[in-house]
Amino acid sequence: MDSDGNVAIETSPAPADYLKLRVYFSSTEGDGVNYNYTIAGVNNIHTSLYPTLVHHGLYGSAYCSTAKNASQAYGVYGQAGNVTNGFNYGVYGKLLGSNNGAGVFGVMSGRGATNTSGNWAGFFNGDVKITDTLTAYRVKYYSLVNMSDQRIKKNIAPLATSLYSKVSQLNAVEFKYKSNQELIVDGILDEEILDTTNLTINAVDNRIHYGYIAQDVQLIFPELVYMGQDSILGVDYLSLVPLIIEVLKQQNDKIDDLEMLLNNCCKSSTDEQQLKSGENNTGDIETNEHIISVDLAKVEQIILYQNEPNPFNGTTVIRYYIPENIQIDAFMAFYDAYGNEIKKVTINETGAGKIEVNAHNVAAGIYTYSLLVNGKVVDTKKMMKNK
């Protein structure tokens, strides 16, 4: 003990510094049965005598009353290593008894202790952040949020237009998960790393599940398959959602195009038959106003297709369909991301046509193009120019 009341207890070497109370000694011999302790704290709780107290086996605190930048603070700091492989725990917590609680309980600033309402290995009252992979047999959640802020992303590009052929190769299956006992028999799990007395608790439920086989997904979308430290493959199902939605959009566009073509064929045939038979002829069918009215009705059957490829580097092709036998004043207009018109191309022919766009000298970015017929915007689509 020094003159300030600091105390140090050490076996060797002699105390070099004193921190109020410092205990430093090694322990190489155990109790001869199970355990080897350096420091042990035991609190035999008598709740009948002290019903309102908070009881601690060991208590650690490192707290500064005002916020400062002074290295780090650890209330409890634990290290462990280089004993039996898989059994090194820096901090170990275990719930005992029949009452609910948690082996490890964590609280964020501004919150306090709460009833766990269950029996948990770990319980956290507040946000929990994991900077790497979370591995679990089952995850239950009220809301799942995927970080999608544009500021944390790079190399952003629209999805390819050929997604359907890839997504259609995925074959969903129904299945059940193997129990831990079965995984041990198959050599997938090591029996030595499990608490064999609780295998029935650790076993996955026997319900039917639906999904994909990771090895099959890996052949088509390898970027969606991950391998854990246990060599078990997993599928990023969340990333499948935008792929499926994009395929639905592409399929819907094709359906709309087919419906327009079908309506055009039927409408043209009906109009021709009515003109020949004189049906619904009020006597002014050949007037300019009536002809204009018929032409404007046919404008709605015009189709503007998505450019291919998209995104593109130098050139891309835009296809369109304009019903024949109508008088048109049509052109294709191109706009930058701010809506400024940068080019206009006149269309002189009806039927199925196409425009080849050369954009070698155009900056990379997102552009739009519109098909206008007789002063009316028929459709507008987006295209992306790569670097």
Long-range contacts (C-beta under 8 A, 24 or more apart in sequence): 86-192, 86-193, 93-121, 93-122, 95-119, 95-120, 95-121, 133-226, 133-228, 135-228, 135-229, 135-230, 137-177, 137-204, 138-204, 138-205, 144-238, 146-238, 157-311, 157-384, 157-386, 158-310, 158-311, 158-382, 158-384, 159-242, 159-243, 159-246, 160-309, 161-250, 161-306, 161-308, 161-309, 161-310, 163-243, 163-246, 163-247, 163-250, 164-247, 164-250, 164-251, 166-220, 166-221, 167-243, 167-244, 167-247, 169-220, 170-212, 170-216, 170-217, 170-220, 171-212, 171-216, 172-210, 172-211, 172-212, 173-210, 173-211, 173-212, 173-213, 174-208, 174-209, 174-210, 175-208, 175-209, 175-210, 175-211, 176-206, 176-207, 176-208, 176-209, 177-204, 177-205, 177-209, 178-204, 179-203, 179-204, 180-204, 188-232, 211-235, 211-237, 253-306, 257-303, 257-305, 260-301, 260-302, 260-303, 260-321, 261-303, 261-321, 263-301, 264-298, 264-301, 264-321, 264-323, 267-297, 267-298, 267-301, 268-323, 268-325, 294-326, 295-326, 295-327, 295-328, 295-374, 296-374, 296-376, 298-323, 298-326, 299-373, 299-374, 299-376, 299-378, 300-378, 302-371, 302-373, 302-378, 302-379, 303-379, 304-370, 304-371, 304-378, 304-379, 304-380, 304-381, 306-381, 306-383, 307-357, 307-369, 307-381, 307-383, 310-383, 310-384, 311-383, 311-384, 311-385, 311-386, 312-359, 312-383, 312-384, 312-385, 312-386, 313-385, 313-386, 313-387, 314-358, 314-359, 314-360, 315-356, 315-357, 315-358, 315-359, 315-360, 316-356, 316-357, 316-359, 316-383, 317-354, 317-355, 317-356, 317-357, 318-354, 318-355, 318-356, 318-357, 318-369, 319-352, 319-353, 319-354, 320-347, 320-352, 320-353, 320-354, 320-355, 320-371, 321-351, 321-352, 321-353, 322-347, 322-349, 322-350, 322-351, 322-353, 322-373, 323-350, 324-350, 324-351, 325-350, 326-350, 328-373, 328-374, 329-373, 329-374, 329-375, 330-371, 330-372, 330-373, 330-374, 331-372, 332-369, 332-370, 332-371, 332-372, 333-369, 333-370, 333-372, 334-367, 334-368, 334-369, 335-367, 335-368, 335-369, 335-370, 336-365, 336-367, 337-365, 337-366, 337-367, 342-367, 347-371, 359-385
